[in-house]
Amino acid sequence: MEIRPATPEDLAAMPALRRYIAEETPRHRAFIKHVLPMDDMYLALIDGEFAGSVITDDHLWGRGFVWLLWVEAGFRWQGLATALMRHAEKLASPPRLFTSTSHSNLAAQRLFEELGYERSGELRWIDDPGLDLYYSKAVKPRGEL
Ligand SMILES: CC(C)(COP(=O)(O)OP(=O)(O)OC[C@H]1O[C@@H](n2cnc3c(N)ncnc32)[C@H](O)[C@@H]1OP(=O)(O)O)[C@@H](O)C(=O)NCCC(=O)NCCS
């Protein structure tokens, strides 16, 4: 597996990436198009094929935040989300990396808890009328394992 920054050119080269973006909600689609040229979206590739992605930056008041995490259906349960989250953790500035998921997403909740994330709070109305759960985890300075 390879993890590398996504480029706008990847959209032309990878039908699965195009399909993923097309299937997202208008809000998510606009966000993905906004971050693509900024190198804040990373792709997980298996044999050159789009298998998953993570969008992460430090725009939450200077703190690292994972905005979107996605693994293609055919590549799930193989540790890809774990690898993408670990990638985001390596990029994040200390002291903590934050992320969120909806109250109904039990898979993501279990994933974050298995990776050592702690609940940091809740926010209502982002996904009207649902509840989003926020998580965070302490991260080490870059280069320190
Ligand atoms: C949630 C998601 C990212 C998991 O990706 P994945 O590559 O299959 O996850 P991993 O293989 O790294 O799994 C790691 C752990 O996460 C948990 N997990 C993953 N998928 C799960 C599921 N469907 N149900 C319950 N737990 C799940 C398990 O604890 C798993 O550990 P285990 O294999 O030892 O049981 C993927 O299903 C996905 O893209 N879903 C749609 C988008 C989404 O929900 N994004 C998440 C945040 S918004």
The ligand as a Tripos MOL2 file, in Angstrom:
@<TRIPOS>MOLECULE
LIG
   48    50     1     0     0
SMALL
NO_CHARGES

@<TRIPOS>ATOM
      1 C1        -15.1270    3.1870    8.9440 C.3       1 LIG1
      2 C2        -14.1040    2.8550    7.8680 C.3       1 LIG1
      3 C3        -13.2230    4.0870    7.6070 C.3       1 LIG1
      4 C4        -13.2350    1.6970    8.3600 C.3       1 LIG1
      5 O1        -12.2410    1.4160    7.3710 O.3       1 LIG1
      6 P1        -11.4300    0.0320    7.3590 P.3       1 LIG1
      7 O2        -10.2380    0.2070    6.4660 O.co2     1 LIG1
      8 O3        -12.3440   -1.0760    7.0390 O.co2     1 LIG1
      9 O4        -10.9580   -0.0900    8.8830 O.3       1 LIG1
     10 P2         -9.7850   -0.9980    9.4720 P.3       1 LIG1
     11 O5         -9.6440   -2.2340    8.6340 O.co2     1 LIG1
     12 O6         -8.5670   -0.1630    9.6630 O.co2     1 LIG1
     13 O7        -10.4370   -1.4070   10.8720 O.3       1 LIG1
     14 C5         -9.8880   -1.0600   12.1080 C.3       1 LIG1
     15 C6        -10.9110   -1.2690   13.2140 C.3       1 LIG1
     16 O8        -12.0350   -0.4170   13.0120 O.3       1 LIG1
     17 C7        -13.2540   -1.0640   13.4820 C.3       1 LIG1
     18 N1        -14.1590   -1.2490   12.3570 N.ar      1 LIG1
     19 C8        -13.9040   -1.0510   11.0420 C.ar      1 LIG1
     20 N2        -15.0060   -1.2900   10.3000 N.ar      1 LIG1
     21 C9        -15.9890   -1.6420   11.1820 C.ar      1 LIG1
     22 C10       -17.3710   -1.9930   11.0400 C.ar      1 LIG1
     23 N3        -17.9790   -2.0230    9.8430 N.pl3     1 LIG1
     24 N4        -18.0640   -2.2720   12.1640 N.ar      1 LIG1
     25 C11       -17.4880   -2.2220   13.3740 C.ar      1 LIG1
     26 N5        -16.1810   -1.9040   13.5720 N.ar      1 LIG1
     27 C12       -15.4440   -1.6120   12.4930 C.ar      1 LIG1
     28 C13       -12.8040   -2.3980   14.0410 C.3       1 LIG1
     29 O9        -12.5610   -2.2060   15.4110 O.3       1 LIG1
     30 C14       -11.5010   -2.6570   13.2860 C.3       1 LIG1
     31 O10       -10.6130   -3.4790   14.0140 O.3       1 LIG1
     32 P3        -10.6470   -5.0820   13.8370 P.3       1 LIG1
     33 O11       -10.4550   -5.3460   12.3660 O.co2     1 LIG1
     34 O12        -9.5100   -5.5140   14.6930 O.co2     1 LIG1
     35 O13       -11.9890   -5.5140   14.3440 O.co2     1 LIG1
     36 C15       -14.7950    2.4070    6.5310 C.3       1 LIG1
     37 O14       -15.7840    1.4370    6.8340 O.3       1 LIG1
     38 C16       -15.4310    3.5420    5.7470 C.2       1 LIG1
     39 O15       -14.7920    4.1820    4.9160 O.2       1 LIG1
     40 N6        -16.7280    3.8190    6.0130 N.am      1 LIG1
     41 C17       -17.4590    4.8950    5.3300 C.3       1 LIG1
     42 C18       -16.9300    6.2970    5.7050 C.3       1 LIG1
     43 C19       -16.7670    6.4980    7.1960 C.2       1 LIG1
     44 O16       -17.5670    6.0220    7.9850 O.2       1 LIG1
     45 N7        -15.6960    7.2300    7.5980 N.am      1 LIG1
     46 C20       -15.3590    7.3660    8.9920 C.3       1 LIG1
     47 C21       -15.3940    8.6790    9.6410 C.3       1 LIG1
     48 S1        -16.5390    9.8570    9.1290 S.3       1 LIG1
@<TRIPOS>BOND
     1     1     2 1
     2     2     3 1
     3     2     4 1
     4     2    36 1
     5     4     5 1
     6     5     6 1
     7     6     7 2
     8     6     8 1
     9     6     9 1
    10     9    10 1
    11    10    11 2
    12    10    12 1
    13    10    13 1
    14    13    14 1
    15    14    15 1
    16    15    16 1
    17    15    30 1
    18    16    17 1
    19    17    18 1
    20    17    28 1
    21    18    19 ar
    22    18    27 ar
    23    19    20 ar
    24    20    21 ar
    25    21    22 ar
    26    21    27 ar
    27    22    23 1
    28    22    24 ar
    29    24    25 ar
    30    25    26 ar
    31    26    27 ar
    32    28    29 1
    33    28    30 1
    34    30    31 1
    35    31    32 1
    36    32    33 2
    37    32    34 1
    38    32    35 1
    39    36    37 1
    40    36    38 1
    41    38    39 2
    42    38    40 1
    43    40    41 1
    44    41    42 1
    45    42    43 1
    46    43    44 2
    47    43    45 1
    48    45    46 1
    49    46    47 1
    50    47    48 1
@<TRIPOS>SUBSTRUCTURE
     1 LIG1         1 GROUP 0 **** ****
